[in-house]
Amino acid sequence: MSVKCYDTDYKNYGKCLCLDNGRIKLICTIDVGPRIVFFGFSDGENVLFEDVDRNFYEINNGYGVWYAYGGHRIWCAPEVMPETYLPDNSKVEADFNGNTLILTPAKTKFDKQFELVITMSDDNSVTIENRITNCSDKPVKFAPWSVTGLAAGGTEIIPLCREDKGFLPNRTMALWSYSNIRDERFILTDKYALLRQDPKEKKAFKAGFNVTGKQIVYVNGRRIFRMSFDSYELTEYPDFCCNFETYTNDLFLECELLGELKDYQPGETASIREKWELSNTDWAPDKVIEEFVSKI
């Protein structure tokens, strides 16, 4: 089964490119971003959040307006003004070869070159490599940061580290100032954490973890979205050494991957690789969650 790549106009995102293998499809913006704004079965609904109303934006004085747009994006940690919210509202170069699409926006005003490399398989999966290259003439300390906004209504399952380290700690959890540890959407156990997206709860919640299990799952109705990623390394990560963070509000839930925080030399590229898999189930969501956590 071959992968097709074709132009499409998607909602109010302007010109986009669609990858489709007959089973799943993925749509990327090329008038802005880049963003991955659709991922789902070829005849199904989007598992990603779409900010078609442009509810999420930041006015970046001296630089313009940054829009979230929804879906998947690559960022640079730590989160600071003005660099994090540098507007990316211009056209993106695209190159498709075989089953791989490379999206390259203009180099940023902070001398970083972002790039998304998306490879679609013949099954129900895609692999995404998120790249940031230091284009300056001096070392720059940062970490690559991959952010994926998922559609409302689901529950995220985050496996926690189970390694026995004896007298040493094995689990890290970071909380943000606005995160209520008693938030009813959040459940913490010895083996896993659950975070539920609730359209009725506007207050934001965010937490970070050292996820050594190399995957998380988001169950939304009859759809199961699985994100797999590189193992947790004995290195420095942002935000109290978390390689995975999650955020939710009343509109969406975010899965956020973080790479190594270090001084990247001139010309050096930071990279995060992740795999997305999509499946359908006849089970009710609670049954899917129960089955998955029983195997952690």
DAFEN-V65786 format. One record per backbone hydrogen bond with DSSP energy under -0.5 kcal/mol. CO is the residue of the C=O (numbers start at 1). NH is the residue of the N-H. E is the energy in kcal/mol with one decimal. If there is no record, write none. Layout:
<<CO,NH,E> <CO,NH,E>>
This chain:
<<2,4,-0.5> <4,20,-2.2> <6,18,-2.7> <8,10,-0.6> <8,16,-2.9> <9,11,-0.6> <10,13,-2.5> <14,10,-1.4> <15,30,-1.9> <15,31,-1.0> <16,8,-2.3> <17,28,-2.8> <18,6,-1.9> <19,26,-2.4> <20,4,-2.9> <23,42,-2.2> <24,21,-1.9> <25,40,-1.9> <26,19,-3.1> <27,37,-2.1> <27,38,-1.3> <28,17,-2.3> <30,92,-2.9> <35,29,-2.5> <35,37,-0.8> <36,72,-2.2> <38,27,-2.0> <39,47,-2.5> <40,25,-2.8> <41,44,-2.1> <47,151,-2.6> <49,51,-0.5> <49,71,-1.7> <50,52,-1.4> <51,54,-1.2> <55,57,-0.7> <56,68,-2.6> <58,60,-0.8> <58,66,-2.9> <59,61,-0.9> <60,63,-2.9> <60,64,-2.1> <64,60,-2.9> <66,58,-2.3> <69,51,-1.6> <71,149,-2.7> <72,36,-1.6> <73,147,-2.6> <75,145,-2.1> <77,143,-2.0> <78,80,-0.7> <80,84,-2.2> <80,85,-0.5> <83,86,-1.6> <88,33,-3.2> <93,104,-2.9> <95,102,-2.8> <97,99,-0.9> <97,100,-1.9> <99,120,-2.3> <100,97,-2.6> <101,103,-0.5> <101,118,-3.2> <102,95,-2.0> <102,104,-0.5> <103,116,-2.2> <104,93,-2.5> <108,111,-1.5> <111,135,-2.6> <111,136,-0.6> <112,108,-2.8> <112,114,-0.6> <113,133,-2.3> <115,131,-2.9> <116,103,-3.0> <116,118,-0.6> <117,119,-0.5> <117,129,-2.7> <118,101,-3.2> <118,120,-0.5> <119,127,-2.8> <124,278,-1.8> <125,121,-2.1> <126,276,-2.9> <127,119,-2.9> <128,130,-0.6> <128,274,-2.4> <129,117,-2.4> <129,131,-0.6> <130,272,-1.9> <131,115,-1.7> <132,270,-3.4> <133,113,-2.2> <133,135,-0.9> <134,267,-3.4> <140,142,-0.6> <140,264,-3.0> <142,262,-1.8> <143,77,-3.0> <144,259,-2.6> <145,75,-4.1> <145,147,-0.5> <146,257,-2.4> <147,73,-2.6> <148,150,-0.5> <148,255,-2.5> <149,49,-2.2> <150,253,-1.5> <151,154,-0.6> <154,197,-2.9> <155,219,-2.8> <156,158,-0.5> <156,195,-1.9> <157,159,-0.6> <157,217,-1.8> <158,193,-2.3> <163,165,-0.8> <165,168,-2.2> <172,210,-0.9> <174,208,-2.2> <176,179,-2.1> <178,180,-0.6> <179,181,-0.7> <180,183,-2.4> <183,186,-1.7> <185,196,-2.2> <187,194,-2.9> <191,160,-2.7> <192,189,-2.6> <193,158,-2.9> <194,187,-2.6> <195,156,-3.2> <196,198,-0.5> <197,199,-0.5> <198,201,-2.0> <200,202,-0.7> <205,248,-2.3> <206,176,-1.2> <207,246,-2.7> <208,174,-2.0> <209,211,-1.0> <209,243,-1.1> <209,244,-1.7> <210,212,-0.9> <214,229,-2.0> <215,159,-0.6> <216,227,-2.3> <217,157,-3.3> <218,220,-0.6> <218,225,-2.7> <219,155,-2.3> <220,223,-1.9> <222,281,-1.9> <223,220,-2.6> <223,225,-0.5> <224,226,-0.6> <224,279,-1.8> <225,218,-2.9> <226,228,-0.5> <226,277,-2.3> <227,216,-2.0> <228,275,-2.7> <233,235,-2.0> <236,261,-3.1> <237,241,-0.9> <238,242,-2.5> <243,258,-2.2> <244,209,-2.9> <245,256,-2.8> <246,207,-2.1> <247,254,-3.7> <248,205,-2.0> <252,249,-1.8> <253,150,-3.7> <254,247,-1.5> <255,148,-2.5> <256,245,-2.8> <257,146,-2.5> <260,262,-0.7> <262,142,-1.9> <262,264,-0.8> <263,265,-0.5> <264,140,-2.1> <265,268,-2.7> <268,134,-2.5> <270,132,-2.5> <272,130,-3.2> <273,230,-0.8> <274,128,-3.1> <275,228,-2.6> <276,126,-2.0> <277,226,-2.6> <279,224,-2.9> <284,287,-0.7> <284,288,-2.0> <285,289,-2.6> <286,290,-2.3> <287,291,-2.4> <288,292,-2.4> <289,293,-2.6> <290,294,-1.3> <291,295,-0.6> <292,295,-1.4> <293,296,-1.0>>
